[in-house]
């Protein structure tokens, strides 16, 4: 039999295990032109929370009673497709199933000899590519500028900060514990850090950590931290809106300060994006990230949870900051 995880309910606020359902179905057999895949590693990411809402977005919402999906590394067990062979490993958006078939569309082969397979879900996968392309295409950091990163100890934020250092920026990170602040400075080379949980006034804290102001703000959290960052932006500053994890579980959209006058007075550009906006640049981005890894300019951390049955809990743990770097489930 084949284990499957379904979306049972659309969460109201923070997701819980009651919103997921485990079921079993018959193990599939590949038809002509198809391959049989065995799930090896599953990526869980905050953006999946948005897909649990029944609303129009840049990607279709999950359907209640249907399997969830995310980035997955899978092994080819059987192949009736000339482009894939038994023993190949592939990366793609796949369903939360132990076994599944595919016609190969949207799958990319990955080489475990060049890098650990898990890395293709993190620093060499959509996580690293998101950090690289968001910063390059929108942030456009220049040598000597100040880059501020929220969610700095997370999978995307930690890569953003390191790229900023490679580009010659002064990099300041915002994270949720002293342990994380130590980590971004000692492991990832950030110049300074702010623990938002122990900071009473984020506006003043950012001003103190960024005495020359903020030229580029890479935002992964939104909310009040974005408000404080905007107050410290320099003339012609750039704000990269990558994520808003502080808002994902809100039952109602909170109202914050109006940003129009700040944007106008300082000629600030603020742009949201999803990594799929730059799909044609994925190859060059991955190649550059791999090159920096080979040159020991890029480090990464992973939190690996074992067991197919633990995928939902690993996802929920993201919202409590229990991950160090990229959260991955090993099946």
C-alpha positions as CSV (number, residue, x, y, z in Angstrom):
1,X,0.0,0.0,0.0
2,X,0.9,3.6,-0.5
3,X,0.8,6.2,2.3
4,X,-0.7,9.6,1.4
5,X,-1.3,12.9,3.3
6,X,-4.4,14.9,2.5
7,X,-5.6,18.4,3.4
8,X,-8.5,17.6,5.7
9,X,-9.6,21.1,6.7
10,X,-8.6,24.7,5.7
11,X,-6.9,26.0,8.9
12,X,-8.3,28.9,10.8
13,X,-5.2,30.7,12.1
14,X,-2.3,28.5,13.0
15,X,-2.4,25.0,11.3
16,X,-2.7,21.9,13.5
17,X,-2.4,18.2,13.0
18,X,-6.2,18.0,12.8
19,X,-6.0,19.8,9.5
20,X,-4.2,16.8,7.9
21,X,-5.4,13.3,7.1
22,X,-3.4,10.2,6.6
23,X,-4.7,7.6,4.2
24,X,-3.6,4.7,2.1
25,X,-4.1,3.8,-1.5
26,X,-2.9,1.1,-3.8
27,X,0.7,1.5,-4.9
28,X,0.7,2.8,-8.5
29,X,2.2,1.2,-11.5
30,X,3.8,3.3,-14.3
31,X,2.1,3.4,-17.6
32,X,3.8,3.9,-21.0
33,X,5.8,7.1,-20.8
34,X,5.7,7.2,-17.0
35,X,8.1,6.6,-14.2
36,X,7.5,5.3,-10.7
37,X,9.0,7.5,-8.0
38,X,9.8,6.8,-4.3
39,X,9.9,9.9,-2.1
40,X,13.2,10.5,-0.4
41,X,13.2,14.1,0.9
42,X,10.3,16.5,1.3
43,X,10.6,20.3,1.6
44,X,8.2,22.1,3.9
45,X,8.0,25.8,3.5
46,X,6.0,28.7,5.1
47,X,4.4,29.6,1.7
48,X,2.4,26.4,1.8
49,X,0.2,28.0,4.4
50,X,-1.1,30.4,1.8
51,X,-2.1,27.5,-0.5
52,X,-4.3,26.2,2.3
53,X,-6.6,29.2,1.8
54,X,-9.4,29.1,-0.8
55,X,-8.3,32.2,-2.5
56,X,-6.8,33.2,-5.8
57,X,-3.0,33.6,-5.7
58,X,0.0,33.1,-7.9
59,X,-0.4,29.3,-7.5
60,X,-3.6,27.2,-7.2
61,X,-4.8,26.5,-3.6
62,X,-4.8,23.0,-2.2
63,X,-8.1,21.2,-2.4
64,X,-9.7,19.7,0.7
65,X,-9.6,16.0,0.5
66,X,-6.7,15.9,-2.0
67,X,-3.0,15.4,-1.4
68,X,-0.8,18.3,-0.5
69,X,2.4,18.9,-2.5
70,X,5.8,20.6,-2.2
71,X,9.3,20.3,-3.5
72,X,10.5,16.7,-3.3
73,X,13.6,14.7,-4.1
74,X,12.5,11.3,-5.4
75,X,14.2,8.1,-6.7
76,X,13.2,6.5,-10.0
77,X,12.2,2.9,-9.2
78,X,10.9,2.0,-12.6
79,X,10.9,3.8,-15.9
80,X,8.8,3.6,-19.1
81,X,10.2,6.9,-20.1
82,X,13.3,7.2,-22.3
83,X,14.4,10.4,-20.5
84,X,14.7,8.7,-17.1
85,X,16.4,5.6,-15.9
86,X,16.0,3.4,-12.8
87,X,18.3,4.8,-10.1
88,X,18.0,8.4,-11.2
89,X,17.1,11.1,-8.6
90,X,14.8,13.9,-9.6
91,X,13.6,17.2,-8.0
92,X,10.2,18.7,-8.6
93,X,6.8,19.7,-7.2
94,X,5.3,16.3,-6.2
95,X,2.5,15.1,-3.9
96,X,2.9,14.0,-0.3
97,X,2.9,10.3,-1.2
98,X,5.4,7.6,-0.5
99,X,5.1,6.4,-4.1
100,X,3.7,8.2,-7.2
101,X,3.9,8.1,-11.0
102,X,4.9,10.9,-13.3
103,X,5.3,11.6,-17.0
104,X,8.5,13.5,-16.2
105,X,7.1,17.0,-16.9
106,X,8.5,19.5,-14.4
107,X,11.1,17.2,-13.0
108,X,14.8,17.9,-13.1
109,X,17.5,15.3,-12.5
110,X,19.9,16.0,-9.6
111,X,23.4,14.6,-9.1
112,X,24.2,13.3,-5.6
113,X,27.8,13.1,-6.6
114,X,28.1,16.9,-7.0
115,X,26.2,17.9,-3.8
116,X,24.1,16.1,-1.2
117,X,20.7,15.4,-2.5
118,X,19.1,17.5,0.3
119,X,20.9,20.5,-0.9
120,X,18.8,20.6,-4.0
121,X,15.8,21.4,-1.8
122,X,17.7,24.1,0.0
123,X,20.7,26.2,-1.0
124,X,20.9,24.7,-4.5
125,X,17.1,24.5,-4.9
126,X,14.2,27.0,-4.9
127,X,15.3,28.3,-1.5
128,X,18.8,29.4,-2.6
129,X,17.4,30.5,-6.0
130,X,14.8,32.6,-4.3
131,X,17.4,34.3,-2.2
132,X,19.7,34.9,-5.2
133,X,17.2,36.1,-7.7
134,X,15.2,38.3,-5.3
135,X,18.3,40.1,-4.2
136,X,19.8,40.3,-7.7
137,X,16.7,41.3,-9.6
138,X,15.1,43.6,-7.1
139,X,17.5,44.5,-4.3
140,X,20.5,45.2,-6.6
141,X,23.0,45.5,-3.8
142,X,26.1,47.6,-4.3
143,X,29.4,47.4,-2.6
144,X,29.4,49.5,0.6
145,X,25.6,49.5,1.0
146,X,23.8,48.3,4.1
147,X,21.6,45.2,3.6
148,X,19.0,44.4,6.3
149,X,17.5,40.9,6.3
150,X,14.5,39.6,8.3
151,X,14.1,35.9,9.0
152,X,17.8,36.0,8.8
153,X,18.5,32.6,10.4
154,X,16.0,30.9,8.1
155,X,16.7,29.0,4.9
156,X,16.3,32.0,2.5
157,X,17.4,34.8,4.8
158,X,20.8,33.1,5.7
159,X,21.6,32.8,2.0
160,X,20.6,36.4,1.3
161,X,22.9,37.6,4.0
162,X,25.8,35.6,2.7
163,X,25.3,36.9,-0.9
164,X,25.2,40.4,0.5
165,X,28.6,39.8,2.1
166,X,29.9,38.4,-1.2
167,X,28.7,41.6,-2.9
168,X,30.6,43.8,-0.4
169,X,27.6,45.0,1.7
170,X,27.4,45.5,5.4
171,X,24.8,43.0,6.4
172,X,22.4,43.1,9.5
173,X,20.0,40.3,10.3
174,X,16.8,40.1,12.3
175,X,16.0,36.8,14.0
176,X,14.0,35.5,17.0
177,X,16.6,34.3,19.6
178,X,20.1,35.1,20.8
179,X,21.2,31.7,19.6
180,X,20.0,32.6,16.1
181,X,21.8,36.0,16.3
182,X,25.0,34.2,17.3
183,X,24.6,31.8,14.4
184,X,24.1,34.3,11.7
185,X,27.2,36.2,12.8
186,X,29.4,33.2,13.5
187,X,28.4,30.8,10.7
188,X,27.0,33.1,8.0
189,X,29.2,36.2,8.5
190,X,26.5,38.8,9.2
191,X,28.0,42.0,10.7
192,X,25.3,42.5,13.3
193,X,22.0,41.1,14.5
194,X,18.8,42.1,16.2
195,X,16.7,39.8,18.4
196,X,13.2,41.1,17.7
197,X,11.8,39.1,20.7
198,X,13.8,41.0,23.2
199,X,13.6,44.4,21.5
200,X,11.0,46.9,22.7
201,X,11.5,49.4,19.8
202,X,12.5,47.9,16.5
203,X,12.7,51.3,14.8
204,X,15.4,52.4,17.2
205,X,17.1,49.0,17.2
206,X,17.5,49.0,13.4
207,X,18.7,52.6,13.5
208,X,21.4,51.6,16.0
209,X,22.5,48.5,14.1
210,X,22.4,50.4,10.7
211,X,24.0,53.8,11.6
212,X,24.2,54.7,7.9
213,X,20.6,53.7,7.2
214,X,19.3,50.8,5.2
215,X,19.8,50.6,1.4
216,X,18.3,47.2,0.8
217,X,15.7,45.5,3.0
218,X,15.0,41.8,2.2
219,X,11.8,41.1,3.9
220,X,10.6,37.6,4.9
221,X,8.2,38.5,7.7
222,X,6.2,41.6,7.0
223,X,4.1,43.3,9.7
224,X,5.6,45.6,12.3
225,X,9.2,44.7,11.4
226,X,8.6,45.9,7.9
227,X,7.2,49.1,9.3
228,X,10.3,49.7,11.4
229,X,12.6,48.9,8.4
230,X,10.8,51.3,6.2
231,X,11.3,54.1,8.7
232,X,15.1,53.5,8.4
233,X,15.4,53.3,4.6
234,X,17.8,55.6,2.8
235,X,17.0,57.7,-0.3
236,X,16.5,55.3,-3.3
237,X,16.3,52.3,-1.0
238,X,14.9,49.0,-2.3
239,X,12.6,46.7,-0.4
240,X,12.3,43.1,-1.5
241,X,9.0,41.5,-0.4
242,X,9.8,37.8,-0.4
243,X,7.5,36.6,2.5
244,X,5.2,37.7,5.3
245,X,5.3,34.8,7.8
246,X,4.1,37.1,10.6
247,X,0.8,37.4,8.8
248,X,0.2,33.9,7.4
249,X,-1.8,32.7,10.3
250,X,-3.8,35.9,11.0
251,X,-7.5,35.4,10.7
252,X,-8.0,39.0,9.6
253,X,-5.6,41.2,7.7
254,X,-4.1,43.7,10.3
255,X,-3.9,47.4,9.4
256,X,-0.4,49.0,9.7
257,X,1.1,52.4,9.1
258,X,0.5,54.0,5.7
259,X,3.6,53.7,3.6
260,X,2.9,56.1,0.7
261,X,4.6,59.2,2.1
262,X,7.7,57.2,3.1
263,X,8.0,55.7,-0.3
264,X,7.5,59.1,-2.0
265,X,9.8,61.2,0.2
266,X,12.7,58.7,0.0
267,X,12.0,57.5,-3.6
268,X,11.9,53.9,-2.3
269,X,11.1,51.0,-4.5
270,X,9.2,48.2,-2.8
271,X,8.4,45.1,-4.9
272,X,7.0,41.7,-4.1
273,X,7.9,38.6,-6.1
274,X,7.7,34.9,-6.3
275,X,10.6,32.9,-7.6
276,X,8.6,31.7,-10.5
277,X,8.7,35.3,-11.9
278,X,12.3,34.5,-12.9
279,X,12.0,30.9,-14.0
280,X,14.2,31.5,-17.1
281,X,17.1,32.5,-14.7
282,X,17.0,29.3,-12.6
283,X,19.9,27.6,-14.4
284,X,22.4,30.5,-14.1
285,X,21.3,31.1,-10.5
286,X,21.9,27.5,-9.5
287,X,25.2,27.5,-11.3
288,X,26.4,30.6,-9.4
289,X,25.2,29.2,-6.1
290,X,27.1,26.0,-6.8
291,X,30.2,27.9,-7.7
292,X,30.1,29.8,-4.4
293,X,29.7,26.6,-2.5
294,X,32.7,25.1,-4.2
295,X,34.7,28.2,-3.2
296,X,33.5,27.9,0.4
297,X,31.8,31.3,0.2
298,X,28.4,29.9,1.0
299,X,27.4,27.8,4.0
300,X,24.0,26.3,4.9
301,X,22.1,24.6,7.7
302,X,19.4,22.0,7.5
303,X,17.0,20.7,10.1
304,X,16.2,17.1,9.0
305,X,13.2,15.3,10.5
306,X,12.8,11.6,9.9
307,X,9.6,9.8,8.9
308,X,6.9,10.3,6.3
309,X,4.3,10.6,9.1
310,X,6.1,13.6,10.5
311,X,5.7,15.9,7.5
312,X,2.7,17.8,8.9
313,X,4.4,18.4,12.3
314,X,7.6,19.6,10.6
315,X,5.5,22.1,8.6
316,X,3.8,23.4,11.7
317,X,7.1,23.7,13.6
318,X,8.2,26.3,11.0
319,X,5.8,28.8,12.6
320,X,7.5,28.3,16.0
321,X,10.9,28.8,14.6
322,X,12.0,25.3,15.5
323,X,14.1,24.9,12.3
324,X,17.7,25.8,11.9
325,X,18.0,26.8,8.2
326,X,16.1,24.7,5.8
327,X,13.4,22.3,7.1
328,X,13.5,18.9,5.4
329,X,11.8,15.6,6.0
330,X,13.7,12.5,5.2
331,X,11.4,9.6,4.3
